[in-house]
Amino acid sequence: MTIIGYHASHEQVPPGRLLAAVRLAESAGFDAAMCSDHLAPWTRNQGESGFAWSWIGAALATTRLPIGLVTAPGQRYHPVITAQAMATVAEMFPGRFWAALGSGEAVNEHVTGDPWPDKDARDRRLQECVRIIRGLLDGERVSADAEVRVHEARVWSRPTVPPPLLAAAISPHTASGAAAWADGVITVGTDAAACAETFQAYRSAGGAGRTALQVHVSLEDTLDEAMATAREQWSHSTAPAELMWDLEQPEDFEEHADPTDENLHRSVIITASAHELAERVAELAHGADEVYLHHVGRAQSAFLRRCDAELLPALRELLGTETSRP
C-alpha cells in the first residue's frame, strides 16, 4: 500500500503555523509527514526557516504520524551532533522517526566559513558521516580523521532500534552510489520517467528498503492563482540545475531564476483541479512506497481542506489504498 504523506516546508511557513498544519494534515487523512531542514530559505519571498530538529519533536509529540526529515551532516552539523539528535528523537518516538541524508547545499552550509567542497568531496564526506552516525547509534565509541574529525565520541541515550537512514538522491548516479549504505531512497520530481530511473538505479545497485518521492504542487481555486503561487514561492527551482547546490544566498537564487510558465511546470504540478492533481501524482507514485505532497503556497490550511474533501479520496482510489483515519 502506498503511504501518502504531507511535506512541511520550513522555508515558507513559521514553525508554529507549520505545527498546526501538520496536525491538520493528520486530521485530513495523511498517513505520514516529512520536513525540510534549512538554515535559509531559497528566496526572500519564502522568508522563513525554523529549526527542524526542535520542530520535529513537537510534531511527533502532538500527532500520531511517522515523521522524517532530510538533513545534511558534515559541515553545518557535525555528524556526532546529528547522531545524538537522531538518537534522542528515535528514543522518544520509537518506530516513528526516519532521516534522509544528503550531501547538502551551500545556501545552508556556507555559514561555517569552511570551503564548500565539490560534489565528489561532498559525497565522500557524506559516506564518512554515515559510517560515524551508524556506529554511534549502535553504541560504539567512534573516532575519525578523514573527511571529518571525531575524537572518541559516544552517544549515551539511544533507541532500542536505530532509525532508518535513507539517501536523498536527485540523480540516478547519486542513488546508485548510495545503495551501499542506505536503508531506502527518497527523490523529488514531477517527471515520472526520471523518478522511475532514479529508483531503478538504486535497486539495480543493490539498494534495499523503501522508495519515497516528494512532489511539489500548486493547487489553487483557479489556474491563474496556482501559477502565481508557484511563481511567487517556488521560482528558485528554475535556476540552472548546475548552480543549485553552490549558490549561497536567497538573492543569488532570485538573480538566476527564470520563472517562465514552462520552467515552473517542470518542477511543480500546477493546477486548479484536485482530480487532475491526483492523476498526476498517481502516475508519479508508480514504483514508490511513499509519496509526500508539498503545496508550495504559504496558505497551507486551504490546501489541506481540499486534500480532505477532494484530493486524498481521489488519490487513494487511483492508488488502491485505504484511508488512514481510524
C-alpha positions, 0 to 999 in steps of 0.5 A: 500500500502506498503511504501518502504523506504531507511535506512541511516546508520550513522555508515558507511557513513559521514553525508554529503555523507549520505545527498546526498544519501538520496536525491538520494534515493528520486530521485530513487523512495523511498517513505520514509527514516529512520536513525540510531542514534549512538554515535559509530559505531559497528566496526572500519571498519564502522568508522563513526557516525554523529549526527542524530538529526542535520542530520535529519533536513537537510534531511527533509529540502532538500527532500520531504520524511517522515523521522524517526529515532530510538533513545534511551532516558534515559541515553545518552539523557535525555528524556526532551532533546529528547522531545524538539528535537522531538518537534522542528523537528515535528514543522518544518516538520509537518506530516513528522517526526516519532521516534522509541524508544528503550531501547538502547545499551551500545556501545552508552550509556556507555559514561555517566559513569552511570551503564548500567542497565539490560534489565528489568531496561532498559525497565522500564526506557524506559516506564518512558521516554515515559510517560515524552516525551508524556506529554511534547509534549502535553504541560504539565509541567512534573516532575519525580523521578523514573527511571529518574529525571525531575524537572518541565520541559516544552517544549515551541515550539511544533507541532500542532500534536505530532509525532508518537512514535513507539517501536523498538522491536527485540523480540516478548516479547519486542513488546508485552510489548510495545503495551501499549504505542506505536503508531506502531512497527518497527523490523529488520530481514531477517527471515520472520517467526520471523518478522511475530511473532514479529508483531503478538505479538504486535497486539495480545497485543493490539498494534495499528498503523503501522508495519515497518521492516528494512532489511539489504542487500548486493547487489553487481555486483557479489556474491563474492563482496556482501559477502565481503561487508557484511563481511567487514561492517556488521560482528558485527551482528554475535556476540552472540545475548546475548552480543549485547546490553552490549558490549561497544566498536567497538573492543569488537564487532570485538573480538566476531564476527564470520563472517562465510558465514552462520552467515552473511546470517542470518542477511543480504540478500546477493546477486548479483541479484536485482530480487532475492533481491526483492523476498526476501524482498517481502516475508519479507514485508508480514504483514508490512506497511513499509519496509526500505532497508539498503545496508550495503556497504559504496558505497551507490550511486551504490546501489541506481542506481540499486534500480532505474533501477532494484530493486524498479520496481521489488519490487513494482510489487511483492508488488502491489504498485505504484511508488512514483515519481510524 
